[in-house]
Amino acid sequence: MPPAKPTVVKMTDTEIARVQAYLRKTLGNDKITIEPPEKAGQSAEVTLAGEFVGTLHRDVDEGEVSYALHVVILEEDLPPAPAARR
């Protein structure tokens, strides 16, 4: 018998508010905002002061819900590399 397909559920406004509050408190920044996904199964966008910083994914495994934050850092956004020492 094949394994059961996971149930895909759209994140609720309550879930988003709870995760946003958790991230704001844990990371010490009230400018963190989570934009809800348009469809079930899609990731939510996480912004910091209006700037995209990553995505938030909801996962259900054996009835247990978890959230994964994937932070995206573009190389062009990094500070210049320090000069090589001789």
Residue pairs with C-beta under 8 A, 6 or more apart in sequence:
6 60
6 61
7 60
8 40
8 41
9 40
9 58
9 60
10 36
10 37
10 39
10 40
10 41
11 36
11 37
11 44
11 56
11 58
13 36
15 58
16 34
16 36
16 44
19 34
19 56
19 67
20 32
20 33
20 34
23 32
23 34
23 46
23 69
24 30
24 32
29 48
31 48
31 49
32 46
32 47
32 48
33 46
33 47
33 48
33 50
34 44
34 45
34 46
34 47
34 56
35 44
35 45
35 46
35 47
36 44
37 43
37 44
43 55
43 56
43 57
43 70
44 55
44 56
44 57
45 52
45 54
45 55
45 56
46 52
46 53
46 54
46 55
46 56
46 69
47 53
52 72
53 71
53 72
54 69
54 70
54 71
54 72
55 69
55 70
55 72
56 67
56 68
56 69
56 70
57 67
57 68
57 70
58 65
58 66
58 67
59 65
59 66
59 67
59 68
60 66
